[in-house]
Amino acid sequence: MCRSIKTLRPPALPEEATEEDIRAAALQYVRKVSGFRAPAAHNREVFDQAVDAIAAATAELLENLEVRGAPARQPAG
């Protein structure tokens, strides 16, 4: 769908995805789906809420994925 969104899980990304990486992917997704690079003022709030929701869902997904063959993740600490 959106080729500019990079894979954020190991081994495609050698280090852990940062919050910035996750937010950038969420923003690209919302831009693609909405068809707007930047929303008009009257759509800014809903656009930003969508980016926040998708970033949160992405972070949760990455936190809970089990990637076979990858080294075990160390619990945050």
All heavy atoms as TSV, in Angstrom:
chain	resi	resn	atom	element	x	y	z
A	1	MET	N	N	0.821	-1.191	0.000
A	1	MET	CA	C	0.000	0.000	0.000
A	1	MET	C	C	0.863	1.252	0.000
A	1	MET	O	O	0.732	2.096	-0.839
A	1	MET	CB	C	-0.926	-0.006	1.207
A	1	MET	CG	C	-1.748	1.238	1.301
A	1	MET	SD	S	-3.055	0.965	2.458
A	1	MET	CE	C	-2.967	2.364	3.446
A	2	CYS	N	N	1.745	1.375	0.966
A	2	CYS	CA	C	2.580	2.570	1.039
A	2	CYS	C	C	4.027	2.123	1.128
A	2	CYS	O	O	4.491	1.709	2.186
A	2	CYS	CB	C	2.183	3.413	2.250
A	2	CYS	SG	S	2.936	5.044	2.220
A	3	ARG	N	N	4.725	2.198	0.053
A	3	ARG	CA	C	6.082	1.678	0.003
A	3	ARG	C	C	7.058	2.449	0.865
A	3	ARG	O	O	8.139	1.975	1.154
A	3	ARG	CB	C	6.568	1.654	-1.439
A	3	ARG	CG	C	5.875	0.579	-2.229
A	3	ARG	CD	C	6.344	0.575	-3.638
A	3	ARG	NE	N	5.140	0.678	-4.444
A	3	ARG	CZ	C	5.094	1.072	-5.670
A	3	ARG	NH1	N	6.175	1.447	-6.278
A	3	ARG	NH2	N	3.967	1.114	-6.315
A	4	SER	N	N	6.723	3.667	1.281
A	4	SER	CA	C	7.657	4.453	2.079
A	4	SER	C	C	7.625	4.074	3.556
A	4	SER	O	O	8.446	4.539	4.328
A	4	SER	CB	C	7.381	5.941	1.913
A	4	SER	OG	O	6.088	6.250	2.371
A	5	ILE	N	N	6.702	3.223	3.958
A	5	ILE	CA	C	6.680	2.762	5.343
A	5	ILE	C	C	7.632	1.577	5.439
A	5	ILE	O	O	7.449	0.572	4.765
A	5	ILE	CB	C	5.266	2.340	5.790
A	5	ILE	CG1	C	4.306	3.528	5.730
A	5	ILE	CG2	C	5.311	1.773	7.210
A	5	ILE	CD1	C	2.859	3.169	6.035
A	6	LYS	N	N	8.651	1.716	6.295
A	6	LYS	CA	C	9.626	0.632	6.408
A	6	LYS	C	C	9.204	-0.361	7.481
A	6	LYS	O	O	8.449	-0.038	8.394
A	6	LYS	CB	C	11.010	1.199	6.710
A	6	LYS	CG	C	11.135	1.881	8.043
A	6	LYS	CD	C	12.523	2.470	8.217
A	6	LYS	CE	C	12.621	3.169	9.558
A	6	LYS	NZ	N	13.908	3.773	9.786
A	7	THR	N	N	9.709	-1.579	7.347
A	7	THR	CA	C	9.464	-2.616	8.347
A	7	THR	C	C	10.186	-2.216	9.629
A	7	THR	O	O	11.350	-1.834	9.597
A	7	THR	CB	C	9.990	-3.974	7.852
A	7	THR	OG1	O	9.319	-4.294	6.638
A	7	THR	CG2	C	9.733	-5.072	8.865
A	8	LEU	N	N	9.482	-2.309	10.761
A	8	LEU	CA	C	10.041	-1.826	12.021
A	8	LEU	C	C	10.429	-2.939	12.989
A	8	LEU	O	O	10.811	-2.676	14.112
A	8	LEU	CB	C	9.032	-0.892	12.714
A	8	LEU	CG	C	8.682	0.384	11.952
A	8	LEU	CD1	C	7.678	1.203	12.749
A	8	LEU	CD2	C	9.922	1.204	11.660
A	9	ARG	N	N	10.343	-4.178	12.564
A	9	ARG	CA	C	10.698	-5.263	13.479
A	9	ARG	C	C	12.009	-5.902	13.041
A	9	ARG	O	O	12.377	-5.838	11.878
A	9	ARG	CB	C	9.595	-6.317	13.523
A	9	ARG	CG	C	9.443	-7.062	12.223
A	9	ARG	CD	C	8.666	-8.359	12.407
A	9	ARG	NE	N	8.511	-9.044	11.153
A	9	ARG	CZ	C	9.444	-9.780	10.572
A	9	ARG	NH1	N	10.627	-9.929	11.112
A	9	ARG	NH2	N	9.227	-10.380	9.424
A	10	PRO	N	N	12.713	-6.516	13.997
A	10	PRO	CA	C	13.915	-7.251	13.624
A	10	PRO	C	C	13.535	-8.432	12.736
A	10	PRO	O	O	12.429	-8.932	12.872
A	10	PRO	CB	C	14.465	-7.754	14.968
A	10	PRO	CG	C	13.748	-6.958	16.008
A	10	PRO	CD	C	12.456	-6.510	15.397
A	11	PRO	N	N	14.356	-8.878	11.863
A	11	PRO	CA	C	15.701	-8.403	11.602
A	11	PRO	C	C	15.760	-7.284	10.564
A	11	PRO	O	O	16.829	-6.826	10.225
A	11	PRO	CB	C	16.411	-9.649	11.091
A	11	PRO	CG	C	15.333	-10.413	10.368
A	11	PRO	CD	C	14.060	-10.120	11.143
A	12	ALA	N	N	14.620	-6.835	10.060
A	12	ALA	CA	C	14.635	-5.768	9.051
A	12	ALA	C	C	15.233	-4.482	9.610
A	12	ALA	O	O	15.905	-3.741	8.901
A	12	ALA	CB	C	13.231	-5.507	8.533
A	13	LEU	N	N	14.989	-4.220	10.860
A	13	LEU	CA	C	15.557	-3.056	11.536
A	13	LEU	C	C	16.481	-3.611	12.622
A	13	LEU	O	O	16.017	-4.269	13.548
A	13	LEU	CB	C	14.429	-2.225	12.157
A	13	LEU	CG	C	14.765	-0.847	12.680
A	13	LEU	CD1	C	15.212	0.071	11.528
A	13	LEU	CD2	C	13.565	-0.238	13.369
A	14	PRO	N	N	17.797	-3.398	12.499
A	14	PRO	CA	C	18.724	-4.044	13.421
A	14	PRO	C	C	18.550	-3.626	14.881
A	14	PRO	O	O	18.748	-4.410	15.779
A	14	PRO	CB	C	20.098	-3.656	12.895
A	14	PRO	CG	C	19.885	-2.522	11.966
A	14	PRO	CD	C	18.459	-2.586	11.511
A	15	GLU	N	N	18.151	-2.381	15.114
A	15	GLU	CA	C	17.906	-1.921	16.476
A	15	GLU	C	C	16.409	-1.815	16.701
A	15	GLU	O	O	15.634	-1.932	15.763
A	15	GLU	CB	C	18.581	-0.563	16.716
A	15	GLU	CG	C	17.961	0.601	15.955
A	15	GLU	CD	C	18.335	0.703	14.482
A	15	GLU	OE1	O	19.226	-0.028	14.022
A	15	GLU	OE2	O	17.714	1.513	13.789
A	16	GLU	N	N	16.012	-1.600	17.951
A	16	GLU	CA	C	14.587	-1.443	18.236
A	16	GLU	C	C	14.050	-0.188	17.560
A	16	GLU	O	O	14.739	0.825	17.479
A	16	GLU	CB	C	14.367	-1.303	19.745
A	16	GLU	CG	C	14.102	-2.612	20.419
A	16	GLU	CD	C	13.642	-2.414	21.857
A	16	GLU	OE1	O	12.777	-1.544	22.114
A	16	GLU	OE2	O	14.158	-3.134	22.699
A	17	ALA	N	N	12.833	-0.264	17.098
A	17	ALA	CA	C	12.187	0.903	16.504
A	17	ALA	C	C	12.000	1.961	17.588
A	17	ALA	O	O	11.589	1.657	18.701
A	17	ALA	CB	C	10.838	0.524	15.917
A	18	THR	N	N	12.303	3.182	17.241
A	18	THR	CA	C	12.127	4.276	18.192
A	18	THR	C	C	10.697	4.805	18.107
A	18	THR	O	O	9.962	4.504	17.153
A	18	THR	CB	C	13.090	5.437	17.889
A	18	THR	OG1	O	12.747	5.990	16.606
A	18	THR	CG2	C	14.542	4.977	17.888
A	19	GLU	N	N	10.327	5.598	19.084
A	19	GLU	CA	C	9.015	6.243	19.056
A	19	GLU	C	C	8.882	7.103	17.802
A	19	GLU	O	O	7.824	7.161	17.183
A	19	GLU	CB	C	8.845	7.099	20.314
A	19	GLU	CG	C	7.447	7.652	20.488
A	19	GLU	CD	C	7.278	8.387	21.810
A	19	GLU	OE1	O	7.799	7.912	22.833
A	19	GLU	OE2	O	6.614	9.437	21.792
A	20	GLU	N	N	9.983	7.725	17.408
A	20	GLU	CA	C	9.997	8.551	16.190
A	20	GLU	C	C	9.738	7.700	14.943
A	20	GLU	O	O	8.989	8.105	14.049
A	20	GLU	CB	C	11.346	9.264	16.083
A	20	GLU	CG	C	11.435	10.232	14.926
A	20	GLU	CD	C	12.774	10.949	14.912
A	20	GLU	OE1	O	13.129	11.569	15.932
A	20	GLU	OE2	O	13.452	10.883	13.864
A	21	ASP	N	N	10.362	6.527	14.865
A	21	ASP	CA	C	10.140	5.606	13.739
A	21	ASP	C	C	8.668	5.205	13.655
A	21	ASP	O	O	8.065	5.188	12.581
A	21	ASP	CB	C	10.967	4.320	13.887
A	21	ASP	CG	C	12.458	4.517	13.788
A	21	ASP	OD1	O	12.912	5.398	13.032
A	21	ASP	OD2	O	13.185	3.753	14.472
A	22	ILE	N	N	8.100	4.872	14.817
A	22	ILE	CA	C	6.710	4.418	14.871
A	22	ILE	C	C	5.765	5.539	14.472
A	22	ILE	O	O	4.834	5.344	13.693
A	22	ILE	CB	C	6.389	3.872	16.279
A	22	ILE	CG1	C	7.172	2.575	16.509
A	22	ILE	CG2	C	4.895	3.661	16.462
A	22	ILE	CD1	C	7.160	2.073	17.936
A	23	ARG	N	N	6.007	6.734	14.973
A	23	ARG	CA	C	5.145	7.879	14.640
A	23	ARG	C	C	5.246	8.221	13.151
A	23	ARG	O	O	4.238	8.544	12.518
A	23	ARG	CB	C	5.497	9.080	15.496
A	23	ARG	CG	C	4.546	10.225	15.260
A	23	ARG	CD	C	4.328	11.041	16.508
A	23	ARG	NE	N	3.347	12.080	16.254
A	23	ARG	CZ	C	2.048	11.942	16.433
A	23	ARG	NH1	N	1.558	10.824	16.889
A	23	ARG	NH2	N	1.223	12.929	16.163
A	24	ALA	N	N	6.446	8.151	12.588
A	24	ALA	CA	C	6.625	8.444	11.163
A	24	ALA	C	C	5.842	7.451	10.302
A	24	ALA	O	O	5.210	7.836	9.314
A	24	ALA	CB	C	8.105	8.425	10.792
A	25	ALA	N	N	5.863	6.178	10.681
A	25	ALA	CA	C	5.108	5.165	9.939
A	25	ALA	C	C	3.605	5.422	10.061
A	25	ALA	O	O	2.863	5.316	9.078
A	25	ALA	CB	C	5.450	3.763	10.445
A	26	ALA	N	N	3.157	5.780	11.266
A	26	ALA	CA	C	1.737	6.078	11.475
A	26	ALA	C	C	1.311	7.285	10.647
A	26	ALA	O	O	0.241	7.286	10.033
A	26	ALA	CB	C	1.462	6.325	12.958
A	27	LEU	N	N	2.141	8.299	10.604
A	27	LEU	CA	C	1.839	9.496	9.819
A	27	LEU	C	C	1.744	9.158	8.331
A	27	LEU	O	O	0.816	9.600	7.640
A	27	LEU	CB	C	2.900	10.562	10.060
A	27	LEU	CG	C	2.762	11.854	9.266
A	27	LEU	CD1	C	1.432	12.548	9.554
A	27	LEU	CD2	C	3.934	12.779	9.575
A	28	GLN	N	N	2.676	8.345	7.831
A	28	GLN	CA	C	2.628	7.951	6.419
A	28	GLN	C	C	1.345	7.188	6.114
A	28	GLN	O	O	0.725	7.393	5.069
A	28	GLN	CB	C	3.848	7.084	6.064
A	28	GLN	CG	C	5.127	7.848	5.978
A	28	GLN	CD	C	5.140	8.835	4.822
A	28	GLN	OE1	O	4.343	8.783	3.909
A	28	GLN	NE2	N	6.065	9.777	4.880
A	29	TYR	N	N	0.951	6.317	7.022
A	29	TYR	CA	C	-0.276	5.547	6.833
A	29	TYR	C	C	-1.496	6.465	6.772
A	29	TYR	O	O	-2.333	6.358	5.871
A	29	TYR	CB	C	-0.427	4.525	7.963
A	29	TYR	CG	C	-1.707	3.727	7.868
A	29	TYR	CD1	C	-1.803	2.639	7.012
A	29	TYR	CD2	C	-2.830	4.083	8.611
A	29	TYR	CE1	C	-2.981	1.923	6.904
A	29	TYR	CE2	C	-4.006	3.367	8.509
A	29	TYR	CZ	C	-4.080	2.296	7.661
A	29	TYR	OH	O	-5.251	1.597	7.542
A	30	VAL	N	N	-1.602	7.388	7.720
A	30	VAL	CA	C	-2.755	8.297	7.752
A	30	VAL	C	C	-2.769	9.193	6.516
A	30	VAL	O	O	-3.826	9.442	5.931
A	30	VAL	CB	C	-2.774	9.126	9.061
A	30	VAL	CG1	C	-3.847	10.216	9.016
A	30	VAL	CG2	C	-2.998	8.211	10.256
A	31	ARG	N	N	-1.614	9.640	6.090
A	31	ARG	CA	C	-1.538	10.449	4.860
A	31	ARG	C	C	-2.043	9.657	3.661
A	31	ARG	O	O	-2.798	10.163	2.837
A	31	ARG	CB	C	-0.096	10.894	4.605
A	31	ARG	CG	C	0.363	12.001	5.491
A	31	ARG	CD	C	1.828	12.295	5.235
A	31	ARG	NE	N	2.252	13.486	5.948
A	31	ARG	CZ	C	3.520	13.850	6.078
A	31	ARG	NH1	N	4.489	13.124	5.528
A	31	ARG	NH2	N	3.825	14.941	6.734
A	32	LYS	N	N	-1.616	8.408	3.565
A	32	LYS	CA	C	-2.011	7.575	2.430
A	32	LYS	C	C	-3.510	7.314	2.436
A	32	LYS	O	O	-4.182	7.465	1.413
A	32	LYS	CB	C	-1.242	6.243	2.477
A	32	LYS	CG	C	-1.485	5.345	1.308
A	32	LYS	CD	C	-0.878	5.942	0.063
A	32	LYS	CE	C	-0.839	4.935	-1.059
A	32	LYS	NZ	N	-0.111	5.429	-2.213
A	33	VAL	N	N	-4.038	6.923	3.592
A	33	VAL	CA	C	-5.454	6.577	3.687
A	33	VAL	C	C	-6.346	7.799	3.484
A	33	VAL	O	O	-7.361	7.723	2.802
A	33	VAL	CB	C	-5.749	5.898	5.046
A	33	VAL	CG1	C	-7.231	5.731	5.281
A	33	VAL	CG2	C	-5.066	4.536	5.098
A	34	SER	N	N	-5.949	8.933	4.078
A	34	SER	CA	C	-6.783	10.139	3.983
A	34	SER	C	C	-6.639	10.853	2.645
A	34	SER	O	O	-7.539	11.574	2.228
A	34	SER	CB	C	-6.430	11.123	5.099
A	34	SER	OG	O	-5.142	11.692	4.890
A	35	GLY	N	N	-5.503	10.660	2.004
A	35	GLY	CA	C	-5.258	11.363	0.748
A	35	GLY	C	C	-4.750	12.777	0.956
A	35	GLY	O	O	-4.618	13.537	0.004
A	36	PHE	N	N	-4.433	13.136	2.197
A	36	PHE	CA	C	-3.931	14.474	2.515
A	36	PHE	C	C	-2.522	14.386	3.069
A	36	PHE	O	O	-2.272	13.631	4.001
A	36	PHE	CB	C	-4.803	15.161	3.575
A	36	PHE	CG	C	-6.208	15.433	3.130
A	36	PHE	CD1	C	-7.268	14.745	3.688
A	36	PHE	CD2	C	-6.465	16.375	2.154
A	36	PHE	CE1	C	-8.567	14.986	3.286
A	36	PHE	CE2	C	-7.766	16.624	1.743
A	36	PHE	CZ	C	-8.817	15.928	2.303
A	37	ARG	N	N	-1.619	15.180	2.503
A	37	ARG	CA	C	-0.274	15.254	3.066
A	37	ARG	C	C	-0.331	16.024	4.372
A	37	ARG	O	O	0.325	15.672	5.347
A	37	ARG	CB	C	0.673	15.939	2.081
A	37	ARG	CG	C	2.105	15.907	2.570
A	37	ARG	CD	C	3.079	16.576	1.640
A	37	ARG	NE	N	4.455	16.463	1.994
A	37	ARG	CZ	C	5.005	16.619	3.178
A	37	ARG	NH1	N	4.272	16.848	4.210
A	37	ARG	NH2	N	6.302	16.527	3.368
A	38	ALA	N	N	-1.085	17.083	4.376
A	38	ALA	CA	C	-1.316	17.875	5.588
A	38	ALA	C	C	-2.799	18.226	5.598
A	38	ALA	O	O	-3.328	18.704	4.587
A	38	ALA	CB	C	-0.467	19.131	5.575
A	39	PRO	N	N	-3.484	17.999	6.699
A	39	PRO	CA	C	-4.920	18.260	6.735
A	39	PRO	C	C	-5.231	19.743	6.840
A	39	PRO	O	O	-4.413	20.529	7.325
A	39	PRO	CB	C	-5.371	17.534	7.996
A	39	PRO	CG	C	-4.182	17.603	8.886
A	39	PRO	CD	C	-3.004	17.478	7.970
A	40	ALA	N	N	-6.412	20.115	6.385
A	40	ALA	CA	C	-6.906	21.472	6.582
A	40	ALA	C	C	-7.144	21.673	8.080
A	40	ALA	O	O	-7.272	20.697	8.838
A	40	ALA	CB	C	-8.206	21.667	5.809
A	41	ALA	N	N	-7.213	22.899	8.500
A	41	ALA	CA	C	-7.384	23.219	9.925
A	41	ALA	C	C	-8.584	22.496	10.532
A	41	ALA	O	O	-8.505	22.000	11.658
A	41	ALA	CB	C	-7.506	24.724	10.113
A	42	HIS	N	N	-9.677	22.390	9.785
A	42	HIS	CA	C	-10.882	21.762	10.337
A	42	HIS	C	C	-10.757	20.238	10.464
A	42	HIS	O	O	-11.578	19.603	11.108
A	42	HIS	CB	C	-12.129	22.139	9.515
A	42	HIS	CG	C	-12.089	21.674	8.097
A	42	HIS	ND1	N	-11.421	22.371	7.107
A	42	HIS	CD2	C	-12.626	20.590	7.510
A	42	HIS	CE1	C	-11.557	21.720	5.961
A	42	HIS	NE2	N	-12.284	20.638	6.179
A	43	ASN	N	N	-9.721	19.651	9.877
A	43	ASN	CA	C	-9.479	18.208	9.993
A	43	ASN	C	C	-8.249	17.880	10.828
A	43	ASN	O	O	-7.943	16.704	11.033
A	43	ASN	CB	C	-9.304	17.581	8.610
A	43	ASN	CG	C	-10.611	17.443	7.877
A	43	ASN	OD1	O	-11.638	17.195	8.492
A	43	ASN	ND2	N	-10.574	17.617	6.574
A	44	ARG	N	N	-7.544	18.877	11.315
A	44	ARG	CA	C	-6.277	18.660	12.035
A	44	ARG	C	C	-6.455	17.750	13.252
A	44	ARG	O	O	-5.688	16.818	13.461
A	44	ARG	CB	C	-5.675	20.003	12.447
A	44	ARG	CG	C	-4.524	19.948	13.439
A	44	ARG	CD	C	-3.320	19.178	12.999
A	44	ARG	NE	N	-2.681	19.788	11.849
A	44	ARG	CZ	C	-1.728	19.186	11.154
A	44	ARG	NH1	N	-1.313	17.978	11.477
A	44	ARG	NH2	N	-1.194	19.770	10.123
A	45	GLU	N	N	-7.466	17.995	14.071
A	45	GLU	CA	C	-7.645	17.229	15.298
A	45	GLU	C	C	-7.880	15.745	15.006
A	45	GLU	O	O	-7.240	14.875	15.596
A	45	GLU	CB	C	-8.793	17.783	16.129
A	45	GLU	CG	C	-8.936	17.101	17.461
A	45	GLU	CD	C	-10.002	17.718	18.350
A	45	GLU	OE1	O	-10.543	18.785	18.009
A	45	GLU	OE2	O	-10.289	17.104	19.380
A	46	VAL	N	N	-8.778	15.442	14.080
A	46	VAL	CA	C	-9.077	14.037	13.774
A	46	VAL	C	C	-7.877	13.361	13.102
A	46	VAL	O	O	-7.601	12.187	13.337
A	46	VAL	CB	C	-10.380	13.912	12.953
A	46	VAL	CG1	C	-10.211	14.401	11.532
A	46	VAL	CG2	C	-10.892	12.492	12.975
A	47	PHE	N	N	-7.146	14.098	12.290
A	47	PHE	CA	C	-5.940	13.588	11.636
A	47	PHE	C	C	-4.903	13.212	12.702
A	47	PHE	O	O	-4.365	12.106	12.701
A	47	PHE	CB	C	-5.392	14.679	10.698
A	47	PHE	CG	C	-4.285	14.253	9.785
A	47	PHE	CD1	C	-4.549	13.785	8.507
A	47	PHE	CD2	C	-2.961	14.369	10.184
A	47	PHE	CE1	C	-3.520	13.424	7.638
A	47	PHE	CE2	C	-1.928	14.014	9.325
A	47	PHE	CZ	C	-2.202	13.545	8.057
A	48	ASP	N	N	-4.653	14.127	13.634
A	48	ASP	CA	C	-3.683	13.883	14.704
A	48	ASP	C	C	-4.119	12.733	15.614
A	48	ASP	O	O	-3.290	11.939	16.063
A	48	ASP	CB	C	-3.447	15.146	15.526
A	48	ASP	CG	C	-2.686	16.221	14.753
A	48	ASP	OD1	O	-2.063	15.894	13.716
A	48	ASP	OD2	O	-2.722	17.389	15.187
A	49	GLN	N	N	-5.406	12.646	15.892
A	49	GLN	CA	C	-5.917	11.544	16.715
A	49	GLN	C	C	-5.684	10.199	16.027
A	49	GLN	O	O	-5.336	9.215	16.686
A	49	GLN	CB	C	-7.411	11.729	17.008
A	49	GLN	CG	C	-7.703	12.818	17.994
A	49	GLN	CD	C	-9.196	13.098	18.118
A	49	GLN	OE1	O	-10.019	12.581	17.362
A	49	GLN	NE2	N	-9.552	13.940	19.071
A	50	ALA	N	N	-5.866	10.169	14.717
A	50	ALA	CA	C	-5.635	8.933	13.963
A	50	ALA	C	C	-4.160	8.546	14.016
A	50	ALA	O	O	-3.828	7.373	14.221
A	50	ALA	CB	C	-6.102	9.098	12.519
A	51	VAL	N	N	-3.274	9.510	13.846
A	51	VAL	CA	C	-1.836	9.221	13.924
A	51	VAL	C	C	-1.489	8.674	15.304
A	51	VAL	O	O	-0.780	7.671	15.428
A	51	VAL	CB	C	-0.995	10.480	13.596
A	51	VAL	CG1	C	0.492	10.216	13.863
A	51	VAL	CG2	C	-1.193	10.898	12.141
A	52	ASP	N	N	-2.019	9.296	16.364
A	52	ASP	CA	C	-1.760	8.829	17.731
A	52	ASP	C	C	-2.255	7.398	17.940
A	52	ASP	O	O	-1.556	6.566	18.522
A	52	ASP	CB	C	-2.426	9.746	18.757
A	52	ASP	CG	C	-1.796	11.131	18.822
A	52	ASP	OD1	O	-0.666	11.314	18.332
A	52	ASP	OD2	O	-2.457	12.042	19.371
A	53	ALA	N	N	-3.471	7.112	17.477
A	53	ALA	CA	C	-4.061	5.780	17.662
A	53	ALA	C	C	-3.264	4.719	16.906
A	53	ALA	O	O	-3.009	3.625	17.428
A	53	ALA	CB	C	-5.523	5.776	17.210
A	54	ILE	N	N	-2.863	5.025	15.699
A	54	ILE	CA	C	-2.109	4.060	14.892
A	54	ILE	C	C	-0.705	3.870	15.456
A	54	ILE	O	O	-0.196	2.747	15.501
A	54	ILE	CB	C	-2.102	4.477	13.406
A	54	ILE	CG1	C	-3.521	4.340	12.861
A	54	ILE	CG2	C	-1.100	3.655	12.599
A	54	ILE	CD1	C	-3.757	5.012	11.552
A	55	ALA	N	N	-0.093	4.939	15.939
A	55	ALA	CA	C	1.225	4.816	16.568
A	55	ALA	C	C	1.140	3.935	17.816
A	55	ALA	O	O	2.003	3.075	18.036
A	55	ALA	CB	C	1.784	6.197	16.912
A	56	ALA	N	N	0.098	4.115	18.613
A	56	ALA	CA	C	-0.074	3.297	19.827
A	56	ALA	C	C	-0.292	1.830	19.466
A	56	ALA	O	O	0.301	0.936	20.083
A	56	ALA	CB	C	-1.241	3.827	20.657
A	57	ALA	N	N	-1.128	1.577	18.470
A	57	ALA	CA	C	-1.381	0.198	18.042
A	57	ALA	C	C	-0.108	-0.433	17.483
A	57	ALA	O	O	0.180	-1.609	17.730
A	57	ALA	CB	C	-2.497	0.165	17.003
A	58	THR	N	N	0.678	0.343	16.756
A	58	THR	CA	C	1.928	-0.161	16.187
A	58	THR	C	C	2.924	-0.497	17.286
A	58	THR	O	O	3.571	-1.549	17.256
A	58	THR	CB	C	2.525	0.871	15.212
A	58	THR	OG1	O	1.574	1.120	14.170
A	58	THR	CG2	C	3.833	0.384	14.605
A	59	ALA	N	N	3.048	0.386	18.275
A	59	ALA	CA	C	3.963	0.132	19.392
A	59	ALA	C	C	3.553	-1.137	20.137
A	59	ALA	O	O	4.404	-1.967	20.487
A	59	ALA	CB	C	3.985	1.332	20.332
A	60	GLU	N	N	2.256	-1.313	20.356
A	60	GLU	CA	C	1.767	-2.509	21.034
A	60	GLU	C	C	2.056	-3.765	20.206
A	60	GLU	O	O	2.494	-4.791	20.738
A	60	GLU	CB	C	0.268	-2.397	21.312
A	60	GLU	CG	C	-0.290	-3.583	22.051
A	60	GLU	CD	C	-1.769	-3.462	22.361
A	60	GLU	OE1	O	-2.353	-2.381	22.177
A	60	GLU	OE2	O	-2.350	-4.480	22.777
A	61	LEU	N	N	1.830	-3.684	18.922
A	61	LEU	CA	C	2.117	-4.814	18.038
A	61	LEU	C	C	3.586	-5.199	18.111
A	61	LEU	O	O	3.927	-6.367	18.312
A	61	LEU	CB	C	1.735	-4.460	16.596
A	61	LEU	CG	C	2.171	-5.457	15.525
A	61	LEU	CD1	C	1.415	-6.770	15.662
A	61	LEU	CD2	C	1.984	-4.860	14.148
A	62	LEU	N	N	4.469	-4.216	17.959
A	62	LEU	CA	C	5.898	-4.505	17.971
A	62	LEU	C	C	6.346	-5.051	19.319
A	62	LEU	O	O	7.212	-5.924	19.383
A	62	LEU	CB	C	6.695	-3.242	17.621
A	62	LEU	CG	C	6.550	-2.755	16.182
A	62	LEU	CD1	C	7.243	-1.417	16.008
A	62	LEU	CD2	C	7.071	-3.775	15.186
A	63	GLU	N	N	5.756	-4.559	20.387
A	63	GLU	CA	C	6.100	-5.026	21.735
A	63	GLU	C	C	5.718	-6.492	21.944
A	63	GLU	O	O	6.388	-7.218	22.667
A	63	GLU	CB	C	5.401	-4.149	22.777
A	63	GLU	CG	C	5.784	-4.448	24.192
A	63	GLU	CD	C	7.237	-4.103	24.533
A	63	GLU	OE1	O	7.784	-3.169	23.937
A	63	GLU	OE2	O	7.801	-4.787	25.396
A	64	ASN	N	N	4.654	-6.921	21.303
A	64	ASN	CA	C	4.118	-8.256	21.552
A	64	ASN	C	C	4.414	-9.281	20.471
A	64	ASN	O	O	4.100	-10.457	20.649
A	64	ASN	CB	C	2.608	-8.164	21.784
A	64	ASN	CG	C	2.311	-7.438	23.072
A	64	ASN	OD1	O	2.751	-7.841	24.140
A	64	ASN	ND2	N	1.596	-6.333	22.980
A	65	LEU	N	N	5.003	-8.874	19.354
A	65	LEU	CA	C	5.345	-9.830	18.300
A	65	LEU	C	C	6.417	-10.794	18.783
A	65	LEU	O	O	7.352	-10.397	19.474
A	65	LEU	CB	C	5.896	-9.107	17.069
A	65	LEU	CG	C	4.909	-8.549	16.076
A	65	LEU	CD1	C	5.671	-7.821	14.968
A	65	LEU	CD2	C	4.012	-9.604	15.494
A	66	GLU	N	N	6.282	-12.032	18.398
A	66	GLU	CA	C	7.320	-13.025	18.643
A	66	GLU	C	C	7.947	-13.339	17.292
A	66	GLU	O	O	7.294	-13.886	16.405
A	66	GLU	CB	C	6.713	-14.296	19.237
A	66	GLU	CG	C	7.733	-15.358	19.503
A	66	GLU	CD	C	7.110	-16.627	20.038
A	66	GLU	OE1	O	6.112	-16.541	20.784
A	66	GLU	OE2	O	7.602	-17.702	19.671
A	67	VAL	N	N	9.187	-12.925	17.134
A	67	VAL	CA	C	9.896	-13.145	15.880
A	67	VAL	C	C	10.807	-14.341	16.079
A	67	VAL	O	O	11.777	-14.274	16.827
A	67	VAL	CB	C	10.703	-11.891	15.463
A	67	VAL	CG1	C	11.421	-12.150	14.140
A	67	VAL	CG2	C	9.795	-10.680	15.356
A	68	ARG	N	N	10.477	-15.436	15.443
A	68	ARG	CA	C	11.259	-16.653	15.594
A	68	ARG	C	C	12.633	-16.484	14.976
A	68	ARG	O	O	12.769	-15.892	13.920
A	68	ARG	CB	C	10.539	-17.830	14.962
A	68	ARG	CG	C	9.270	-18.105	15.735
A	68	ARG	CD	C	8.624	-19.354	15.298
A	68	ARG	NE	N	7.429	-19.564	16.149
A	68	ARG	CZ	C	6.633	-20.563	16.018
A	68	ARG	NH1	N	6.851	-21.455	15.087
A	68	ARG	NH2	N	5.613	-20.685	16.812
A	69	GLY	N	N	13.622	-16.983	15.680
A	69	GLY	CA	C	14.989	-16.892	15.193
A	69	GLY	C	C	15.673	-15.602	15.602
A	69	GLY	O	O	16.858	-15.439	15.390
A	70	ALA	N	N	14.934	-14.660	16.161
A	70	ALA	CA	C	15.520	-13.409	16.616
A	70	ALA	C	C	15.920	-13.558	18.078
A	70	ALA	O	O	15.295	-14.308	18.819
A	70	ALA	CB	C	14.528	-12.270	16.451
A	71	PRO	N	N	16.939	-12.837	18.521
A	71	PRO	CA	C	17.293	-12.912	19.936
A	71	PRO	C	C	16.146	-12.429	20.799
A	71	PRO	O	O	15.373	-11.559	20.397
A	71	PRO	CB	C	18.489	-11.947	20.055
A	71	PRO	CG	C	18.814	-11.475	18.698
A	71	PRO	CD	C	17.760	-11.949	17.758
A	72	ALA	N	N	16.009	-13.015	21.978
A	72	ALA	CA	C	14.931	-12.632	22.885
A	72	ALA	C	C	15.090	-11.178	23.296
A	72	ALA	O	O	16.207	-10.711	23.530
A	72	ALA	CB	C	14.934	-13.531	24.120
A	73	ARG	N	N	13.969	-10.479	23.374
A	73	ARG	CA	C	13.983	-9.077	23.803
A	73	ARG	C	C	14.184	-9.022	25.305
A	73	ARG	O	O	13.627	-9.815	26.042
A	73	ARG	CB	C	12.674	-8.399	23.445
A	73	ARG	CG	C	12.501	-8.256	21.956
A	73	ARG	CD	C	11.244	-7.555	21.649
A	73	ARG	NE	N	11.300	-6.225	22.277
A	73	ARG	CZ	C	10.576	-5.210	21.896
A	73	ARG	NH1	N	9.723	-5.348	20.941
A	73	ARG	NH2	N	10.656	-4.061	22.481
A	74	GLN	N	N	14.955	-8.062	25.735
A	74	GLN	CA	C	15.158	-7.845	27.157
A	74	GLN	C	C	14.029	-6.984	27.688
A	74	GLN	O	O	13.675	-5.996	27.050
A	74	GLN	CB	C	16.505	-7.137	27.408
A	74	GLN	CG	C	17.701	-7.942	26.927
A	74	GLN	CD	C	17.816	-9.279	27.648
A	74	GLN	OE1	O	17.602	-9.355	28.845
A	74	GLN	NE2	N	18.136	-10.320	26.906
A	75	PRO	N	N	13.441	-7.352	28.819
A	75	PRO	CA	C	12.363	-6.529	29.364
A	75	PRO	C	C	12.856	-5.134	29.685
A	75	PRO	O	O	13.995	-4.956	30.098
A	75	PRO	CB	C	11.916	-7.268	30.627
A	75	PRO	CG	C	12.814	-8.431	30.792
A	75	PRO	CD	C	13.751	-8.488	29.625
A	76	ALA	N	N	11.974	-4.154	29.479
A	76	ALA	CA	C	12.329	-2.762	29.793
A	76	ALA	C	C	12.503	-2.633	31.293
A	76	ALA	O	O	11.763	-3.195	32.067
A	76	ALA	CB	C	11.242	-1.827	29.283
A	77	GLY	N	N	13.494	-1.851	31.661
A	77	GLY	CA	C	13.749	-1.785	32.932
A	77	GLY	C	C	13.922	-1.248	34.122
A	77	GLY	O	O	13.880	-1.190	35.137
